[in-house]
Amino acid sequence: METSSICGLCLGRLKYQIKNAKNRAADGTGRAFSGRVLLESYFTCDPDEIVDILEIYHVTDRTLEGVMETLAELSCSASVLTRESLHFDFNEDGHLGLYLSLT
C-alpha cells in the first residue's frame, strides 16, 4: 500500500476513501451520483487547529483566508496526484472538510 503523504494527507488513505465514495455514490443502475462527497472532516474552523491537523506549518498568513489559500494549493496538488477533483470547504456546521467532486 502506498504510504506517501502530502502535508497531513496520506495519499493511500485518500485513494481508498475515493474508491469507497465512488462505490457508495453509484446506484443499482450503474449511474453515479453527481455532486460532492465528504471524504474527511476535521471538526474545526480554527486556522491554528487546521495548520496543526494538516501539518501545513509553512503557512505564514495564519488567518482563515491565508490558510484557505494554502488549502486550495494543497487540494490542487492532491487532485493531480489522485487524478480526482478534491477541494476543501466548510460544511453546514462550519467544520472544514475535504470533498471529492463527482460529475
C-alpha positions in Angstrom: 0.0 0.0 0.0 1.2 3.5 -0.8 2.3 5.4 2.3 3.4 8.7 0.8 1.7 11.8 2.0 1.5 15.5 1.1 1.4 17.6 4.2 -1.1 15.9 6.5 -2.9 14.0 3.8 -2.0 10.3 3.3 -2.3 9.6 -0.4 -3.0 5.8 0.2 -5.9 6.7 2.6 -7.3 9.3 0.1 -7.3 6.8 -2.7 -9.1 4.2 -0.5 -11.6 6.9 0.5 -12.2 7.9 -3.1 -12.8 4.4 -4.2 -15.3 3.8 -1.4 -17.1 7.1 -2.0 -17.5 6.3 -5.7 -18.8 2.8 -4.8 -21.3 4.3 -2.4 -22.4 7.0 -4.8 -23.3 4.6 -7.6 -26.8 3.4 -7.6 -28.1 0.0 -8.6 -28.5 1.0 -12.3 -24.8 1.9 -12.7 -25.4 5.6 -12.8 -23.3 7.6 -10.4 -24.4 10.3 -8.1 -23.4 13.8 -9.2 -22.2 16.3 -6.6 -19.7 16.3 -3.8 -18.9 13.7 -1.2 -17.2 14.4 2.1 -14.0 12.3 2.5 -12.7 13.7 5.7 -14.0 16.1 8.3 -11.7 17.9 10.7 -14.4 19.3 13.1 -12.9 22.7 13.3 -12.8 26.1 11.6 -9.9 27.4 13.7 -7.0 28.3 11.5 -4.3 27.2 14.0 -6.0 23.9 14.5 -6.2 23.4 10.8 -2.5 24.1 10.4 -1.7 21.5 13.1 -4.1 18.8 11.8 -2.9 19.1 8.2 0.7 19.8 9.1 0.9 22.9 6.9 3.4 24.7 9.1 4.8 26.6 6.2 1.8 28.9 6.2 2.9 32.4 7.1 -0.6 34.0 7.0 -2.5 32.1 9.7 -5.7 33.9 9.2 -8.6 31.9 7.8 -8.1 33.4 4.4 -4.4 32.6 4.4 -5.0 29.1 5.5 -7.7 28.6 2.9 -5.3 29.8 0.1 -2.8 27.2 1.2 -5.5 24.5 1.4 -6.5 25.4 -2.2 -2.9 24.7 -3.3 -2.9 21.5 -1.2 -6.1 20.2 -2.8 -4.8 21.1 -6.2 -1.7 19.0 -5.6 -3.7 16.2 -4.1 -6.1 16.3 -7.1 -3.2 15.9 -9.5 -1.7 13.0 -7.5 -5.0 11.1 -7.1 -6.4 12.1 -10.6 -9.6 13.3 -8.9 -11.2 16.6 -8.2 -10.7 17.4 -4.5 -11.3 20.6 -2.6 -11.6 21.9 1.0 -14.8 23.6 2.1 -16.8 24.1 5.2 -20.0 22.1 6.0 -23.3 23.4 7.3 -21.9 23.2 10.9 -18.9 25.3 10.0 -16.3 22.5 10.1 -13.6 22.1 7.5 -13.8 19.0 5.3 -12.1 17.5 2.3 -14.5 16.8 -0.5 -14.5 14.8 -3.7 -16.4 16.3 -6.6 -18.3 13.7 -8.7 -19.7 14.6 -12.1 
